[in-house]
Amino acid sequence: MANTFSQIYIQCVFAVQNRQSLIQAEWKDDLYKYIKGIVQQNKHKLIAINGIPNHIHLFVGYKLH
């Protein structure tokens, strides 16, 4: 159909193995930037990213191809 628009939003949670607190505050921002680059390179939109030392939450606008 003409003028049809679809958008899917996905929440992902990535946990560190055995829920150990391995994500250090010193390089957390660099990790988030790296993940953002992966999402953008795949033509999706990172809406939010945050986490604590043992897991990360991503909220992504998934582009349908």
N, C-alpha and C positions, 0 to 999 in steps of 0.2 A: 504494500500500500504506500502511496505517496504520503509524505508528511508524518510518517510513523517514527516515534522516538521511544527508545528503551534505555533504561539505566538500572544497573544492579549495584547495590552497595553490599560490601562484604566486610565482616569483622573477622580478623585473624588473630589468634593468640599463639605466640611462639614461646615455649617454655624451655628453660635450660634443663639438660638431662639431670634427673633426680632432684629437680627443683633447687639446685645449689645456687647460692647467690654469687654468680660469676661475672655479671655485667658490672664493670667498675665505673664509677662516676666520672673518672678522668677521660674515658674514651666513649662514653655513652652517646654524646652528640655526634661523634664521628660514625658510630654504628648506625645511628638514625639517618644520617646523610647518605650512607652507603645503601641502606634499604630503600630510601626515597629514590635514589638513582636507579635501582633495579626496577621499581614500580614504574617510574616515568619512562624508562627505556622500553618497557613493554606497552607503552601508550595508555596506561591507566593513570588515575589521579589519586594521589595520596591525600586524604582529607585530614587525618590525624594519626599521630604516632606517639606513644608514651609507654612507660613501663616502670618496673622496679627491678632490683638486681637479679631476680630469678625468672622474669618473663616480660614479654613485650606485647602490646596491643597495637594492631594496625586497623584503620578504617579506610577502605579503598573504594573509590568509584570505579567499577570495573567496566571498561569499554568493550562492548560487543563488536566483534569483527565481522 
